[in-house]
Amino acid sequence: MDINWINWFGYLASLVILISLLTSSILKLRWINLFGALMFAVYGLLINSLPTAVMNMGIAIIDLYYLVKIYSSKEYFQLLELTPGSSYFKGFIDFYKADLAQFFGEDRYTIFPDTVGFYVLRNMVPAGLFIAQPLSEERLKIQLDFATPEYRDFKIGHYIYTKHASYFKSRGYNVLEASAINAVHEKYLLKMGFVKEGEVFLKWL
């Protein structure tokens, strides 16, 4: 067997595990680390190192255990109405300023009397922030739909747009409008059920 090919496979497995440690999302970390551990287990078998193979199979089993736990656990979500001018709101925006600019650009955080805004609490942890402005009596323009890096597994978006869509309906809004400034945000909107029409994305409730 080509020893050089085996060595490169080992390097690739190491790179996958290294990438897993650089991710901010626990879910992504577990998935990527799982694949890296499985690759390292195969590498251990290829070089006839049983301890390497067994140890990494153990890591893969641990990753699988936590993935099952994550997907099967019932989490508690709650909306907390946004308080304009609060010190917490300012602190939240300042803390995630660079991340917010990456996905939503600048000047999207002005709060008006008719602003629709709330935090999304996930197991009582502030994990998301939503801000929108009315375009008409039935149409709402989303300015900000942000999830903190640790909670970017689409559950917050699913809660807002599917499980808790009645929040918008009860206020008379039947159409949500959003825009995307990068491919990652566009992919998210499409996954949440928005339809691209021209330069904007629309979702009918």
C-alpha angles and dihedrals in degrees: 000000000000105000091195091059091050092052092052090050088054091050090051091051089051091050092052091052091047090052090051090058091053095057119100095205114086090208093054091044091056094047096046093042089051092056091044092051092049090050090050090049089055089046090053090054092047092055092041092245105142095180090056092049095046094046093051093045086055090052090049091052090051090050090050091050093054093043090055089047092051095049096042099043118101111230128201117235127186137169118231115196115241116250109212115229094013118149090232092057091050091047092049092051093046094048094052096033097122093044092048092051091052094058105025108021123222134316098030099118105076112127119212130183091261095044116130105217139154145152119240111226115205111194084342093304116121098243103157145024126208125190127173139164127215116250092182139341090284104027128074126193113214112221098171133016103165132169120190114248094255092059105044098125096111093253093112092050091047090052094049099044103031115019095034102030087121087075089072096037092054088058093051099257117137100164130050120199125198140167132210128214097188141029094254093058091044090054090050093052092049090050089052091057101263118145121216114236113175109308096343139063121230133196123189115210 
